[in-house]
């Protein structure tokens, strides 16, 4: 999936989005919405959970593989 920003207006107040990696390691990449050259990479090992807070969702877009 390419870079995208999640739709925040449909979330309950003070909630975020969780990503769960099942069965295999996944790459998660964040890119700053204001500076496309600022990229942060994470490796989600099988069975891991990554929670994106409203602050992250408002500043970054994500890409999963």
Order of alpha helices (4+ residues) and beta strands (2+ residues): beta-beta-beta-beta-alpha-beta
